[in-house]
Each structure stands twice: as structure tokens, then as C-alpha cells.
Amino acid sequence: MDRVDLRSDVLSRPSPKMIEAMLRAAREPAHFGLREDPRQQELERRLADMLGQEDALLFPTCTMANEVGLMLLTRPGDTVAAARDVHIATSEANGASVLSGVRLEFVPGDAPLPSLAAWETMALRRGDVQGPPVTTFAIENSHNRSGGTLIDAKSTLALSNLARQHGIKLMIDGARLFNAAVALNTEPRELACHADAVSISLNKSLGAPNGAILAGSRALIEKALFVRQRLGGGIRPTGMLAAAALVAIESWSRLSEDQRRARRLAEGLSPLAGLTIIPPATNIVVITLNAAQLSPQALCRRLESHGVLALPFGADKIRMVIYSDIDDNAVDHTIAAMARSLTELMSYCPKGTTH
């Protein structure tokens, strides 16, 4: 079979229905205004409703949506209290400090959500001339670095209530929030409506070619339009992109298939010597290597030689992500490729060395 690329769900290809919708949009006149295109207007309106927010704005990337959200919720010099290893801290080129002038500080405790007591300890640090106050809480749902783990609606509401008691804003990086909604058998708005700002990726599991959404109050989105333009994110025309995204959000419940296949992959890999796999909550499978002679880089190189691409994910882990292009045959091929790769590495690596 063709190469199986499990490095990220950003590699999702648009479905035939998305391509048809894009072709129809391409045949129509483009629109000049930054929110003039009727398809963009419909997309923003529908996603605002789906997320339980007043308004929403289309962005080129979820990283830009996150950074604009932070810029609007904070002031330079503030502290943002965040769950450990959220995307805004690990994967956005230190944008929070450069663009917003804020300091990110991890809340003690496990990802994706430390205890309320730990958050309250951060909230009570009101700040003085030597220490900036905490003005924003930041969480990620689902949480990428901990393998797509989830924050349920009850926990999100409790954190939101705590934040409001202390005059603190809540931001949710919801790049894969639709995955979380499917896994928790709830509506996206139940996970997003209590945030002051929430981002959504359109081109990860949802499968649109590109794009993201920032949702919040009308006042916040009105300001976001200016900040997005300032950062170079005022993309035009938007008709084709919005057309594909509209198809994507109509079929978001199909993410259950990705998650079923992620479980199938984890179950197939679990018996293999040298690996530890925590059952995935969503579409992300994180594999811990527990044999001394294995390294993420060596294992990924060996997998590539057998037609599978995976992502080194720290000192002893690799990540595999399931999306719409990954079918059952691809999952089976990956399990077989992993078994061959492990046999080769464990057999040919001299004792006491690491590939």
C-alpha cells in the first residue's frame, strides 16, 4: 500500500464533497471585504452557535487564532496560568511572550487539567511591583502532549466559575475540541461556551484544507478583526476555504471513526515488546518506548523504511495521529510495520547501545 503518514491530522485531505464545494465557490465572483464573503459569514455564524459564543472569525491557522486570543485577553506584563505543556507554550515559537508580552506559567499538577485548588492558588497571587498578576487561565482540549486527553464540560464549567470569582479570563485552545466532544458524547458548545475565547482548527481532524476559528463575544471578535489584519492574517478571498469548512462541520460526528481506529491501533501495538501504550481518548496514540536499545528517532526511521511515518515526541515517545485518510488497512499495515521494526532494532542493536 502507499505510505501511511501518521505524523499529524493536519495532513487530512479534503473529501470529495469538500472539493465539489470548493469548485462551486471557485466559479463564483470573489469578495473583497474581510468579512464580506457569504460562505465565510455562514461559517462564522454556524461555528459561533456550535461553540455557544456570540461571534467567530476565520483565521489562517489555529496558532494565529490562539495568539490573537491571548493578545485580547491580556496586557503586557501579565501572567497566564496554563495547564502543563499546552500548545501555546510548546509549539507556537514563544509567541505569547513576543506578541502579548506575557509570561506563561504552568499550574502544578497533571495535564490536561490540574486540580481546582492548584488553579485557585495561582488566582490568589494578585501580583505586586515584583510579580505580575495572573489574569488569564489557559487550557487545551483535547490535550495534545498527553495523548489527546479530555476535559469534560463539568470540569470546564468549574474552572470558568473559579476564574470569574477572581476576575480572571479563560481561554481554550480547542484545536481538537470536536474530537473531545465526540469522545465525551456531548455537543461542542458544552465544552466551549464558558470560555472568554476559544479556538478551533478546521484542518486537523475536521479535514478542511486549511483554516481556524476564534470565537468569543462580539466585542472580542470586533477587536480580533483588527489584530488579525495587523498580523497579516486577513486572508482573501475566503470562499473556497469557507466552502470546504462548511462541509467539514456538517460531518463532524464522523470523528468517531478516527477514534475507533486509534483504539484499534493501540490494541494492536500493546502486545509488542518494548512499548507501553495508554488507551487513547481521542485520535492520538502516544507510544512510550521502554526498552533501553530503542530511541524515538531510530524507531521512526525504521518505520519509515516499512512505509509508515510517525513523529518523535520527546526523549522516549513517538506519536501517531489518526484522521480521515487512515483506514483499517492502514492501521493493520502500521501494526505489522511496528512489529517488524521492533524485531529488527531489538535484534541488531548491540547490548548496551542505543540506535
C-alpha positions in Angstrom: 0.0 0.0 0.0 1.0 3.7 -0.2 2.9 5.3 2.6 1.0 5.7 5.8 1.6 9.1 7.3 0.6 9.4 10.9 2.6 12.4 11.9 -0.4 14.7 12.2 -4.0 15.2 11.3 -3.1 18.4 9.6 -2.4 16.1 6.7 -6.1 15.3 6.2 -7.1 15.7 2.6 -10.4 17.3 1.7 -13.2 14.9 1.0 -14.9 14.7 -2.5 -17.8 16.8 -1.1 -15.4 19.4 0.1 -13.7 19.5 -3.3 -17.0 19.9 -5.0 -18.0 22.7 -2.7 -14.6 24.4 -3.4 -15.1 24.1 -7.1 -18.5 25.7 -6.9 -17.1 28.6 -4.9 -14.2 29.0 -7.3 -16.6 29.6 -10.2 -18.3 32.4 -8.4 -17.1 36.0 -8.0 -14.7 36.6 -5.1 -15.4 39.1 -2.4 -13.1 41.9 -1.3 -14.2 42.7 2.2 -12.6 41.0 5.2 -16.0 39.5 6.3 -18.0 40.0 3.1 -18.0 36.5 1.6 -21.4 34.9 2.3 -19.8 31.5 2.8 -17.4 32.9 5.4 -20.3 34.7 7.1 -22.3 31.4 7.3 -19.2 29.5 8.6 -18.5 32.1 11.3 -22.2 32.3 12.3 -22.6 28.5 12.5 -19.4 27.9 14.4 -20.3 30.7 16.9 -23.5 28.9 17.5 -21.9 25.4 17.7 -19.5 26.8 20.3 -22.0 28.7 22.4 -20.4 32.0 21.6 -21.7 35.3 20.2 -19.4 35.6 17.3 -16.5 33.9 15.5 -13.8 34.9 13.0 -11.9 32.9 10.4 -8.1 32.7 10.7 -5.4 31.1 8.5 -4.1 28.9 11.4 -5.1 27.9 14.9 -1.7 29.2 16.2 -2.7 32.7 15.0 -6.1 32.4 16.5 -4.6 31.4 19.8 -2.1 34.2 19.8 -4.8 36.8 18.9 -7.0 35.4 21.7 -4.1 35.9 24.2 -3.4 39.4 22.9 -7.0 40.4 23.5 -7.4 38.8 26.9 -4.2 40.1 28.5 -1.9 43.1 28.9 1.8 43.2 28.5 3.4 42.1 31.8 0.5 39.8 32.8 0.9 36.1 33.8 -1.1 33.4 32.0 -1.6 30.4 34.2 -1.7 27.3 31.9 -2.1 23.6 32.2 1.2 21.8 31.7 2.5 21.5 28.1 -0.3 23.3 26.3 0.3 24.1 22.7 0.7 27.9 23.3 3.7 27.0 25.5 5.3 24.2 23.5 4.6 24.8 19.8 4.0 28.5 19.0 7.5 29.9 18.8 7.2 31.7 22.2 4.5 33.9 20.6 2.8 34.6 23.9 5.8 36.5 25.2 6.8 38.1 22.0 3.3 39.2 20.8 1.4 39.6 24.0 4.3 40.4 26.4 3.0 37.9 28.9 4.6 35.2 31.0 3.3 31.6 30.8 3.5 29.7 34.0 2.4 26.0 34.3 -0.1 25.2 37.1 1.3 22.4 39.3 -0.5 19.1 38.5 -1.1 16.7 35.7 -2.3 17.6 32.3 -4.8 18.2 30.9 -6.3 19.8 34.0 -4.7 20.3 37.4 -6.9 20.5 40.5 -9.1 23.5 41.2 -7.1 24.1 44.3 -4.0 24.5 42.2 -5.7 27.0 39.9 -7.0 28.9 42.9 -3.5 29.2 44.4 -2.5 30.8 41.1 -5.5 33.1 41.1 -4.8 34.3 44.7 -1.4 35.7 43.5 -2.7 39.1 43.0 0.7 40.5 42.0 2.8 43.4 43.3 5.6 45.6 42.0 7.8 42.5 41.8 5.4 39.9 40.5 2.7 40.3 37.8 -0.8 39.1 38.5 -2.5 36.1 36.9 -5.1 37.5 34.5 -5.9 34.5 32.3 -6.3 30.8 32.6 -5.4 28.7 29.5 -6.3 25.1 28.8 -6.1 22.8 25.8 -9.0 20.4 25.0 -8.1 17.8 23.8 -4.6 18.0 25.2 -2.1 17.0 22.5 1.1 16.4 24.6 -0.7 14.0 27.0 -2.1 12.0 24.1 -5.4 13.7 23.4 -6.7 13.5 26.9 -10.0 15.3 27.7 -11.6 17.9 29.8 -15.3 17.4 30.3 -18.0 20.0 30.5 -18.4 19.9 34.2 -14.7 20.5 34.8 -14.6 23.3 32.3 -17.6 25.0 34.0 -16.0 24.6 37.4 -12.7 26.2 36.2 -14.7 29.0 34.5 -16.6 29.7 37.7 -13.4 29.9 39.6 -11.8 32.2 37.1 -14.8 34.6 37.2 -14.8 34.7 41.0 -11.3 36.1 40.8 -11.8 38.4 37.8 -9.7 36.1 35.5 -10.4 35.3 31.9 -10.5 31.7 30.5 -9.0 30.8 27.1 -9.4 27.4 25.5 -7.2 26.1 22.7 -9.8 23.8 21.2 -7.8 22.8 18.1 -9.2 19.3 18.5 -12.3 20.2 20.6 -14.6 18.4 18.2 -12.7 15.2 18.9 -13.2 15.8 22.6 -16.9 16.4 22.0 -17.3 13.1 20.2 -15.3 11.2 22.8 -17.4 12.7 25.6 -20.7 12.2 23.7 -21.6 15.9 24.1 -22.1 19.0 22.0 -19.0 21.2 21.3 -20.8 24.2 22.9 -20.9 22.3 26.2 -17.1 22.3 26.2 -16.7 25.9 24.9 -19.5 28.2 26.0 -17.9 29.1 29.3 -14.6 30.4 27.7 -13.9 34.1 27.0 -12.1 33.0 23.9 -11.9 29.6 22.2 -10.0 28.5 19.0 -10.9 25.6 16.7 -8.7 24.0 14.0 -10.5 23.4 10.7 -7.8 21.4 9.0 -6.9 18.8 11.6 -9.4 16.0 12.2 -12.2 18.1 10.6 -10.3 17.7 7.4 -10.7 21.1 5.7 -7.7 22.2 3.6 -6.8 25.0 5.9 -8.0 27.5 8.4 -9.1 28.0 12.0 -11.7 29.9 14.0 -11.5 32.2 17.1 -14.8 32.5 18.9 -15.9 34.8 21.7 -18.0 37.8 22.5 -19.0 40.2 19.7 -16.7 42.9 21.2 -13.8 40.5 21.3 -14.2 39.4 17.7 -14.6 43.0 16.6 -11.2 43.7 18.1 -9.8 40.4 16.7 -10.6 41.6 13.2 -8.1 44.5 13.6 -5.4 42.4 15.3 -5.7 39.6 12.7 -5.1 42.2 10.0 -2.2 43.7 11.8 -0.5 40.3 11.9 -1.1 39.6 8.2 -4.0 37.2 8.7 -6.6 39.0 6.7 -6.9 36.3 4.0 -8.8 37.0 0.8 -10.7 35.5 -1.0 -12.2 33.1 1.5 -15.0 31.5 -0.5 -13.2 28.2 -1.3 -11.8 27.8 2.2 -15.1 28.5 3.9 -17.0 26.2 1.5 -14.8 23.3 2.4 -15.0 24.1 6.1 -18.8 24.2 6.0 -18.8 20.7 4.6 -16.4 19.6 7.3 -18.5 20.8 10.2 -21.6 19.2 8.8 -19.9 15.8 9.3 -18.0 16.3 12.5 -19.6 13.2 14.1 -17.6 11.0 11.7 -14.6 11.7 14.0 -15.9 8.7 16.0 -14.4 6.5 13.2 -11.0 8.1 13.6 -11.2 7.4 17.3 -12.3 3.8 16.8 -9.3 3.3 14.6 -7.0 4.9 17.2 -8.2 2.4 19.7 -7.7 -0.4 17.2 -4.1 0.8 16.6 -3.4 1.0 20.3 -4.8 -2.5 20.9 -2.7 -3.9 18.1 0.5 -2.3 19.3 0.0 -3.0 23.0 1.3 -6.7 23.0 4.5 -5.7 21.3 7.6 -5.9 23.5 9.4 -2.6 24.2 6.2 -0.5 24.0 3.8 1.0 26.5 0.5 2.4 25.1 -2.1 4.2 27.1 -5.5 3.6 25.6 -6.3 6.7 23.5 -9.1 9.0 24.5 -9.4 10.5 21.0 -7.4 10.2 17.7 -3.9 10.5 19.2 -1.8 7.4 20.1 1.3 8.2 22.2 3.7 5.3 22.4 6.3 5.1 25.2 9.5 3.2 24.4 10.6 1.2 27.5 13.5 -0.8 26.0 16.9 0.7 26.5 18.0 0.0 23.0 15.1 1.9 21.4 15.1 5.6 20.6 12.2 7.6 19.0 14.4 8.7 16.1 15.7 5.2 15.4 12.3 3.7 15.6 10.7 6.3 13.3 13.5 5.8 10.8 12.9 2.1 10.8 9.1 2.5 10.5 9.7 4.8 7.5 11.6 2.0 5.8 8.4 0.0 6.1 6.2 2.7 4.7 5.0 4.3 8.0 5.7 7.9 9.1 5.4 8.7 12.8 6.6 11.7 14.9 9.3 11.5 17.6 7.6 13.0 20.7 10.2 13.6 23.4 13.0 11.6 24.8 11.2 8.3 24.9 7.9 8.6 23.0 6.5 8.7 19.5 3.1 10.0 18.4 0.7 8.6 15.8 -2.5 10.5 14.8 -5.5 9.0 13.0 -7.5 11.1 10.5 -9.9 10.6 7.6 -7.3 9.2 5.2 -6.3 6.4 7.6 -8.5 3.4 7.1 -8.5 0.0 8.7 -5.9 -1.4 6.2 -3.6 1.5 7.1 -3.9 0.7 10.8 -3.2 -3.0 10.1 -0.2 -2.1 8.0 1.1 0.2 10.8 0.8 -2.6 13.4 2.7 -5.0 11.1 5.4 -2.4 10.3 5.9 -1.7 14.0 6.3 -5.4 14.8 8.9 -5.7 12.0 10.7 -2.6 13.1 10.9 -3.7 16.7 12.3 -7.1 15.7 14.9 -5.5 13.6 16.0 -3.0 16.2 16.0 -5.3 19.1 17.9 -8.0 17.2 20.6 -5.9 15.6 21.3 -3.4 18.4 24.4 -4.4 20.4 23.7 -4.7 24.1 24.2 -1.5 26.0 23.9 0.7 22.9 21.0 2.8 21.5 20.1 3.2 17.9 
